[in-house]
Amino acid sequence: MLEPNHEHLSVRKQCEMLDINRSNFYYVKKEISSTTLDLMRLVDEIYTKYPFFGTRQMSSYLQLNGHDVGREQVRSIYKKLGLHALCPGPHTSKAHPEHKVYPYLLRDVEIIANDHVWSSDITYLRLRRGFAYLVAIIDWYSRVLPCMNVKM
C-alpha cells in the first residue's frame, strides 16, 4: 500500500495517513536459523509426548538430553508454536462469588453407629476408548464401601 517513491507524499506522510508506524515500513523480518528450526521441531515432538511440560520442565528435559537451551529460548519457541502446558492453572480451587455456599451440617454431629452418616462422590475417568463415571458411597462410621457402580 505504501509507495516509497511517490511524487507528492513522503513515506512519513503515507504512514500517518494509514495510521501505521514508520518502523513497520522499514522492518526486515529475520529468517529463523536452521538450529532454531531443529530445536522447534524437537520441542514439538517432546510436547506431543509430554503435553504437561511447561517451559521449565521442557528446558530441563532438553538440557538433560544434551541440548544447550535456556528457559527463555524455550518460552520463545512455545510462543511461536502456540503451545502451553496442559495442566491446571493457579486459583482453580477458588469459589465463584455468585455460587451459593452451603452450610456444613455435620459440624457438631458425633457419628456413633453404622448407617448414621453416608457420603458419596462421583468422578469422571478418561479411558482409551471413551469414558466412565466412578461413583463411591461410604459409611463414615465403619469406612466401608458397600457398593461401587461403574456405568459406561
N, CA, C and O of each residue as an XYZ file, in Angstrom:
608
protein
N       0.812     -1.193      0.000
C       0.000      0.000      0.000
C       0.857      1.259      0.000
O       0.434      2.305     -0.493
N       2.057      1.158      0.551
C       2.932      2.330      0.574
C       3.778      2.390     -0.690
O       4.241      1.368     -1.197
N       3.963      3.573     -1.173
C       4.823      3.785     -2.330
C       6.022      4.618     -1.888
O       5.877      5.814     -1.636
N       7.203      4.007     -1.788
C       8.355      4.749     -1.297
C       8.797      5.900     -2.222
O       9.392      6.870     -1.753
N       8.514      5.798     -3.504
C       8.945      6.834     -4.452
C       7.762      7.651     -4.979
O       7.730      8.029     -6.150
N       6.806      7.915     -4.112
C       5.632      8.689     -4.533
C       6.032     10.137     -4.828
O       6.901     10.693     -4.155
N       5.385     10.757     -5.854
C       5.746     12.119     -6.283
C       5.452     13.177     -5.219
O       6.263     14.075     -4.989
N       4.288     13.068     -4.572
C       3.835     14.153     -3.698
C       3.844     13.799     -2.207
O       3.912     14.689     -1.359
N       3.776     12.507     -1.889
C       3.667     12.110     -0.477
C       4.925     11.383     -0.018
O       5.365     10.414     -0.637
N       5.481     11.864      1.061
C       6.642     11.179      1.628
C       6.187      9.905      2.338
O       4.997      9.708      2.584
N       7.146      9.051      2.660
C       6.830      7.821      3.391
C       6.230      8.175      4.745
O       5.299      7.515      5.207
N       6.760      9.213      5.382
C       6.240      9.645      6.678
C       4.755     10.014      6.570
O       3.946      9.598      7.399
N       4.408     10.787      5.557
C       3.019     11.231      5.386
C       2.101     10.049      5.068
O       0.978      9.975      5.567
N       2.581      9.138      4.243
C       1.779      7.947      3.898
C       1.519      7.101      5.143
O       0.417      6.587      5.332
N       2.546      6.961      5.994
C       2.377      6.185      7.236
C       1.389      6.865      8.164
O       0.585      6.195      8.812
N       1.437      8.192      8.237
C       0.475      8.925      9.070
C      -0.945      8.720      8.564
O      -1.868      8.521      9.354
N      -1.121      8.770      7.238
C      -2.449      8.611      6.642
C      -3.014      7.212      6.893
O      -4.218      7.052      7.091
N      -2.139      6.200      6.882
C      -2.572      4.817      7.106
C      -2.579      4.442      8.586
O      -2.994      3.344      8.955
N      -2.121      5.353      9.417
C      -2.075      5.144     10.866
C      -1.228      3.918     11.236
O      -1.643      3.061     12.016
N      -0.028      3.869     10.645
C       0.924      2.816     10.992
C       2.254      3.471     11.354
O       2.527      4.600     10.946
N       3.072      2.767     12.115
C       4.396      3.279     12.466
C       5.326      3.168     11.267
O       5.255      2.212     10.496
N       6.190      4.147     11.123
C       7.139      4.144     10.025
C       8.120      2.980     10.149
O       8.611      2.470      9.142
N       8.402      2.566     11.370
C       9.331      1.447     11.579
C       8.794      0.157     10.958
O       9.575     -0.706     10.559
N       7.464      0.019     10.873
C       6.895     -1.169     10.232
C       7.237     -1.212      8.744
O       7.392     -2.291      8.173
N       7.354     -0.056      8.123
C       7.687      0.012      6.706
C       9.133     -0.425      6.469
O       9.419     -1.112      5.489
N      10.044     -0.029      7.359
C      11.461     -0.317      7.177
C      11.898     -1.651      7.775
O      13.025     -2.092      7.549
N      11.022     -2.291      8.531
C      11.397     -3.531      9.222
C      11.612     -4.667      8.223
O      10.784     -4.898      7.342
N      12.722     -5.362      8.371
C      13.012     -6.541      7.561
C      13.008     -7.743      8.503
O      13.793     -7.803      9.450
N      12.128     -8.686      8.238
C      11.981     -9.848      9.111
C      13.202    -10.755      9.003
O      13.671    -11.056      7.905
N      13.710    -11.186     10.158
C      14.858    -12.078     10.192
C      14.408    -13.494      9.866
O      13.310    -13.912     10.234
N      15.269    -14.223      9.172
C      14.982    -15.619      8.913
C      15.351    -16.434     10.148
O      16.296    -16.106     10.867
N      14.598    -17.492     10.380
C      14.873    -18.363     11.524
C      16.007    -19.302     11.139
O      15.978    -19.918     10.074
N      17.010    -19.408     12.015
C      18.179    -20.245     11.712
C      17.789    -21.720     11.702
O      16.772    -22.116     12.272
N      18.619    -22.520     11.043
C      18.330    -23.952     10.939
C      18.415    -24.626     12.311
O      17.671    -25.570     12.576
N      19.319    -24.149     13.195
C      19.416    -24.746     14.533
C      18.144    -24.461     15.338
O      17.665    -25.315     16.083
N      17.603    -23.243     15.176
C      16.363    -22.916     15.879
C      15.208    -23.744     15.332
O      14.360    -24.208     16.094
N      15.168    -23.934     13.998
C      14.119    -24.769     13.406
C      14.208    -26.209     13.894
O      13.186    -26.842     14.161
N      15.435    -26.731     14.012
C      15.627    -28.084     14.538
C      15.160    -28.165     15.987
O      14.524    -29.139     16.390
N      15.480    -27.131     16.765
C      15.064    -27.102     18.166
C      13.539    -27.002     18.266
O      12.931    -27.630     19.133
N      12.927    -26.221     17.386
C      11.459    -26.098     17.376
C      10.814    -27.447     17.054
O       9.822    -27.828     17.675
N      11.380    -28.166     16.084
C      10.858    -29.488     15.735
C      10.986    -30.445     16.919
O      10.067    -31.212     17.209
N      12.137    -30.392     17.602
C      12.367    -31.257     18.756
C      11.403    -30.920     19.894
O      10.834    -31.817     20.516
N      11.221    -29.621     20.166
C      10.280    -29.200     21.216
C       8.875    -29.675     20.870
O       8.145    -30.130     21.751
N       8.487    -29.578     19.613
C       7.158    -30.027     19.197
C       6.985    -31.524     19.408
O       5.929    -31.966     19.861
N       8.008    -32.309     19.087
C       7.945    -33.764     19.292
C       7.823    -34.102     20.780
O       7.012    -34.940     21.174
N       8.639    -33.438     21.594
C       8.618    -33.713     23.037
C       7.284    -33.268     23.624
O       6.716    -33.963     24.466
N       6.777    -32.109     23.184
C       5.490    -31.608     23.688
C       4.354    -32.561     23.325
O       3.425    -32.749     24.110
N       4.426    -33.164     22.133
C       3.404    -34.126     21.734
C       3.402    -35.324     22.666
O       2.350    -35.882     22.976
N       4.591    -35.716     23.109
C       4.701    -36.853     24.030
C       4.356    -36.460     25.463
O       3.729    -37.234     26.186
N       4.768    -35.245     25.880
C       4.548    -34.769     27.239
C       3.875    -33.395     27.210
O       4.549    -32.387     27.423
N       2.565    -33.325     26.954
C       1.895    -32.021     26.824
C       1.776    -31.253     28.140
O       1.373    -30.090     28.134
N       2.112    -31.867     29.242
C       2.036    -31.193     30.538
C       3.338    -30.472     30.876
O       3.426    -29.821     31.917
N       4.349    -30.577     30.014
C       5.617    -29.888     30.252
C       5.438    -28.393     30.049
O       4.981    -27.950     28.995
N       5.800    -27.624     31.059
C       5.896    -26.185     30.912
C       7.290    -25.835     30.401
O       8.061    -26.719     30.031
N       7.603    -24.561     30.384
C       8.899    -24.152     29.850
C      10.052    -24.625     30.737
O      11.128    -24.951     30.236
N       9.830    -24.663     32.052
C      10.901    -25.121     32.952
C      11.203    -26.598     32.745
O      12.362    -26.988     32.606
N      10.159    -27.413     32.726
C      10.376    -28.845     32.544
C      10.962    -29.135     31.174
O      11.834    -29.993     31.036
N      10.486    -28.422     30.160
C      10.986    -28.649     28.805
C      12.464    -28.282     28.704
O      13.245    -29.034     28.121
N      12.859    -27.136     29.266
C      14.269    -26.759     29.188
C      15.131    -27.733     29.990
O      16.235    -28.066     29.559
N      14.655    -28.191     31.136
C      15.408    -29.185     31.923
C      15.552    -30.489     31.149
O      16.627    -31.088     31.125
N      14.468    -30.925     30.518
C      14.479    -32.165     29.740
C      15.472    -32.058     28.587
O      16.237    -32.988     28.333
N      15.460    -30.926     27.892
C      16.384    -30.727     26.777
C      17.830    -30.677     27.254
O      18.717    -31.226     26.601
N      18.076    -30.020     28.398
C      19.431    -29.940     28.936
C      19.932    -31.310     29.353
O      21.103    -31.630     29.149
N      19.052    -32.130     29.940
C      19.454    -33.486     30.329
C      19.782    -34.348     29.113
O      20.548    -35.305     29.215
N      19.199    -34.005     27.960
C      19.450    -34.761     26.734
C      20.510    -34.097     25.847
O      20.586    -34.379     24.651
N      21.329    -33.212     26.436
C      22.485    -32.681     25.739
C      22.268    -31.447     24.887
O      23.131    -31.119     24.073
N      21.164    -30.754     25.037
C      20.918    -29.538     24.259
C      21.182    -28.318     25.123
O      20.721    -28.234     26.261
N      21.930    -27.374     24.568
C      22.262    -26.149     25.291
C      21.151    -25.127     25.033
O      21.211    -24.352     24.079
N      20.149    -25.144     25.894
C      18.987    -24.274     25.712
C      18.544    -23.757     27.075
O      18.603    -24.477     28.072
N      18.104    -22.515     27.108
C      17.623    -21.919     28.349
C      16.106    -21.799     28.342
O      15.444    -22.045     27.333
N      15.580    -21.417     29.491
C      14.133    -21.326     29.639
C      13.540    -20.240     28.744
O      12.456    -20.420     28.188
N      14.238    -19.122     28.601
C      13.717    -18.027     27.771
C      13.620    -18.447     26.313
O      12.681    -18.060     25.617
N      14.577    -19.230     25.846
C      14.528    -19.702     24.470
C      13.365    -20.675     24.289
O      12.670    -20.634     23.274
N      13.154    -21.545     25.272
C      12.022    -22.473     25.209
C      10.711    -21.695     25.264
O       9.761    -22.030     24.555
N      10.652    -20.662     26.096
C       9.448    -19.831     26.183
C       9.148    -19.179     24.834
O       7.995    -19.117     24.406
N      10.195    -18.695     24.171
C      10.029    -18.080     22.848
C       9.513    -19.099     21.834
O       8.653    -18.784     21.012
N      10.037    -20.311     21.896
C       9.591    -21.365     20.972
C       8.145    -21.747     21.263
O       7.356    -21.935     20.338
N       7.792    -21.862     22.544
C       6.404    -22.153     22.908
C       5.472    -21.082     22.330
O       4.396    -21.394     21.821
N       5.894    -19.831     22.414
C       5.067    -18.728     21.916
C       4.918    -18.806     20.399
O       3.821    -18.618     19.872
N       6.022    -19.083     19.693
C       5.975    -19.189     18.228
C       5.083    -20.345     17.782
O       4.353    -20.227     16.798
N       5.145    -21.459     18.506
C       4.364    -22.639     18.142
C       2.949    -22.617     18.715
O       2.125    -23.467     18.373
N       2.667    -21.652     19.580
C       1.338    -21.568     20.189
C       1.080    -22.665     21.210
O      -0.049    -23.138     21.341
N       2.110    -23.072     21.927
C       1.997    -24.152     22.916
C       1.867    -23.584     24.316
O       2.342    -22.485     24.601
N       1.218    -24.345     25.186
C       1.185    -24.057     26.618
C       0.923    -25.368     27.341
O       0.296    -26.276     26.796
N       1.406    -25.457     28.564
C       1.291    -26.697     29.333
C      -0.169    -27.007     29.627
O      -0.945    -26.124     29.995
N      -0.531    -28.277     29.460
C      -1.898    -28.703     29.729
C      -2.006    -29.162     31.171
O      -1.986    -30.360     31.453
N      -2.119    -28.216     32.072
C      -2.259    -28.523     33.484
C      -3.098    -27.421     34.117
O      -3.210    -26.329     33.560
N      -3.684    -27.696     35.267
C      -4.494    -26.657     35.908
C      -3.659    -25.443     36.257
O      -2.517    -25.571     36.699
N      -4.216    -24.287     36.064
C      -3.527    -23.058     36.401
C      -3.749    -22.694     37.854
O      -4.356    -23.463     38.600
N      -3.270    -21.539     38.265
C      -3.472    -21.128     39.657
C      -4.924    -20.745     39.921
O      -5.674    -20.431     38.996
N      -5.301    -20.774     41.167
C      -6.629    -20.350     41.628
C      -7.762    -21.226     41.113
O      -8.886    -20.747     40.964
N      -7.492    -22.503     40.838
C      -8.559    -23.363     40.339
C      -9.514    -23.796     41.447
O     -10.608    -24.279     41.154
N      -9.131    -23.637     42.704
C      -9.989    -24.057     43.803
C     -10.760    -22.901     44.433
O     -11.452    -23.090     45.433
N     -10.648    -21.733     43.870
C     -11.371    -20.598     44.428
C     -12.837    -20.666     44.020
O     -13.155    -20.922     42.858
N     -13.719    -20.437     44.975
C     -15.149    -20.467     44.707
C     -15.568    -19.223     43.934
O     -15.023    -18.137     44.129
N     -16.535    -19.405     43.065
C     -17.078    -18.263     42.329
C     -17.942    -17.452     43.294
O     -18.714    -18.036     44.055
N     -17.832    -16.125     43.283
C     -18.575    -15.315     44.256
C     -20.095    -15.427     44.136
O     -20.803    -15.169     45.110
N     -20.614    -15.806     42.961
C     -22.062    -15.921     42.790
C     -22.615    -17.281     43.217
O     -23.828    -17.442     43.349
N     -21.728    -18.267     43.435
C     -22.201    -19.587     43.828
C     -22.621    -19.596     45.299
O     -21.985    -18.978     46.152
N     -23.694    -20.305     45.560
C     -24.204    -20.393     46.923
C     -23.277    -21.273     47.769
O     -22.825    -22.320     47.306
N     -22.996    -20.860     48.987
C     -22.185    -21.636     49.922
C     -23.129    -22.338     50.885
O     -23.852    -21.695     51.647
N     -23.115    -23.669     50.841
C     -23.998    -24.442     51.700
C     -23.333    -24.668     53.055
O     -22.120    -24.866     53.120
N     -24.108    -24.642     54.130
C     -23.512    -24.850     55.458
C     -23.110    -26.317     55.647
O     -23.726    -27.218     55.078
N     -22.078    -26.539     56.446
C     -21.645    -27.890     56.770
C     -22.529    -28.401     57.900
O     -22.399    -27.963     59.043
N     -23.426    -29.326     57.579
C     -24.445    -29.756     58.535
C     -23.936    -30.765     59.560
O     -24.625    -31.021     60.548
N     -22.766    -31.338     59.361
C     -22.264    -32.365     60.281
C     -21.220    -31.825     61.258
O     -20.531    -32.606     61.913
N     -21.096    -30.512     61.363
C     -20.048    -29.925     62.188
C     -20.121    -30.406     63.648
O     -19.094    -30.778     64.216
N     -21.279    -30.405     64.247
C     -21.409    -30.787     65.658
C     -22.045    -32.156     65.844
O     -22.491    -32.483     66.944
N     -22.094    -32.957     64.793
C     -22.702    -34.285     64.879
C     -21.630    -35.297     65.256
O     -20.580    -35.376     64.618
N     -21.909    -36.072     66.304
C     -20.990    -37.146     66.686
C     -21.475    -38.426     66.032
O     -22.598    -38.868     66.274
N     -20.628    -39.021     65.203
C     -21.001    -40.223     64.454
C     -20.698    -41.420     65.349
O     -19.538    -41.711     65.643
N     -21.769    -42.120     65.784
C     -21.593    -43.157     66.816
C     -22.017    -44.550     66.375
O     -21.857    -45.495     67.148
N     -22.553    -44.723     65.162
C     -23.017    -46.048     64.747
C     -22.990    -46.168     63.227
O     -22.916    -45.180     62.497
N     -23.055    -47.437     62.777
C     -23.192    -47.704     61.342
C     -24.497    -47.111     60.820
O     -25.443    -46.922     61.585
N     -24.552    -46.826     59.560
C     -25.748    -46.295     58.883
C     -26.211    -44.955     59.451
O     -27.357    -44.559     59.236
N     -25.349    -44.263     60.161
C     -25.705    -42.963     60.718
C     -25.423    -41.855     59.692
O     -26.274    -41.002     59.442
N     -24.226    -41.878     59.104
C     -23.851    -40.864     58.108
C     -23.194    -41.562     56.926
O     -22.261    -42.350     57.079
N     -23.715    -41.247     55.738
C     -23.167    -41.762     54.496
C     -22.700    -40.580     53.648
O     -23.218    -39.470     53.774
N     -21.730    -40.830     52.795
C     -21.368    -39.792     51.829
C     -21.058    -40.462     50.503
O     -20.781    -41.659     50.440
N     -21.110    -39.666     49.452
C     -20.852    -40.202     48.116
C     -20.000    -39.221     47.335
O     -19.911    -38.038     47.667
N     -19.382    -39.737     46.302
C     -18.594    -38.906     45.403
C     -18.685    -39.521     44.019
O     -18.856    -40.731     43.873
N     -18.571    -38.683     43.014
C     -18.597    -39.143     41.628
C     -17.433    -38.489     40.904
O     -17.130    -37.316     41.125
N     -16.785    -39.253     40.042
C     -15.678    -38.704     39.266
C     -15.727    -39.239     37.852
O     -16.287    -40.302     37.586
N     -15.144    -38.497     36.974
C     -15.096    -38.811     35.552
C     -13.736    -39.418     35.245
O     -12.707    -38.845     35.604
N     -13.720    -40.566     34.587
C     -12.472    -41.231     34.228
C     -12.348    -41.303     32.720
O     -13.247    -41.796     32.039
N     -11.230    -40.811     32.197
C     -10.974    -40.898     30.768
C     -10.353    -42.252     30.477
O      -9.415    -42.652     31.167
N     -10.840    -42.962     29.487
C     -10.306    -44.251     29.091
C      -9.761    -44.142     27.672
O      -9.963    -43.130     27.002
N      -9.068    -45.189     27.214
C      -8.542    -45.142     25.848
C      -9.658    -44.986     24.834
O      -9.524    -44.252     23.855
N     -10.747    -45.673     25.071
C     -11.888    -45.582     24.160
C     -13.112    -45.144     24.949
O     -13.893    -45.978     25.405
N     -13.277    -43.857     25.107
C     -14.454    -43.342     25.790
C     -14.144    -42.846     27.190
O     -13.063    -42.329     27.470
N     -15.129    -43.020     28.057
C     -15.000    -42.520     29.416
C     -15.888    -43.358     30.327
O     -16.690    -44.163     29.854
N     -15.741    -43.166     31.627
C     -16.567    -43.859     32.611
C     -16.776    -42.923     33.797
O     -15.954    -42.048     34.072
N     -17.878    -43.124     34.481
C     -18.125    -42.399     35.719
C     -17.945    -43.385     36.866
O     -18.486    -44.490     36.826
N     -17.199    -42.998     37.873
C     -16.980    -43.829     39.047
C     -17.720    -43.186     40.213
O     -17.487    -42.025     40.549
N     -18.619    -43.963     40.826
C     -19.389    -43.479     41.965
C     -18.975    -44.293     43.190
O     -18.957    -45.523     43.150
N     -18.643    -43.596     44.279
C     -18.278    -44.277     45.521
C     -19.194    -43.792     46.635
O     -19.453    -42.596     46.765
N     -19.681    -44.736     47.437
C     -20.527    -44.425     48.594
C     -19.845    -45.042     49.804
O     -19.398    -46.188     49.751
N     -19.762    -44.283     50.900
C     -19.037    -44.772     52.073
C     -19.814    -44.456     53.350
O     -20.435    -43.402     53.478
N     -19.761    -45.394     54.283
C     -20.316    -45.192     55.616
C     -19.201    -44.562     56.461
O     -18.118    -45.135     56.573
N     -19.453    -43.401     57.050
C     -18.410    -42.674     57.762
C     -17.977    -43.375     59.053
O     -16.838    -43.207     59.489
N     -18.846    -44.137     59.654
C     -18.507    -44.782     60.914
C     -17.570    -45.970     60.676
O     -16.513    -46.062     61.301
N     -17.956    -46.877     59.776
C     -17.164    -48.084     59.557
C     -16.150    -47.941     58.423
O     -15.284    -48.800     58.257
N     -16.252    -46.858     57.638
C     -15.400    -46.623     56.469
C     -15.514    -47.751     55.442
O     -14.537    -48.088     54.773
N     -16.698    -48.327     55.321
C     -16.941    -49.424     54.401
C     -17.557    -48.872     53.123
O     -18.421    -47.996     53.155
N     -17.088    -49.409     51.995
C     -17.687    -49.079     50.696
C     -18.701    -50.172     50.372
O     -18.305    -51.215     49.853
N     -19.970    -49.986     50.649
C     -20.944    -51.043     50.442
C     -21.190    -51.363     48.981
O     -21.492    -52.508     48.646
N     -21.068    -50.377     48.106
C     -21.314    -50.669     46.695
C     -20.479    -49.719     45.839
O     -20.127    -48.616     46.257
N     -20.181    -50.175     44.656
C     -19.451    -49.321     43.728
C     -19.980    -49.631     42.332
O     -19.871    -50.762     41.858
N     -20.552    -48.624     41.675
C     -21.129    -48.839     40.336
C     -20.337    -48.055     39.299
O     -20.031    -46.876     39.477
N     -20.021    -48.735     38.224
C     -19.379    -48.077     37.105
C     -20.268    -48.256     35.903
O     -20.563    -49.384     35.509
N     -20.700    -47.155     35.312
C     -21.559    -47.213     34.130
C     -20.826    -46.623     32.955
O     -20.201    -45.568     33.063
N     -20.904    -47.304     31.830
C     -20.242    -46.806     30.623
C     -21.275    -46.353     29.620
O     -20.921    -45.898     28.532
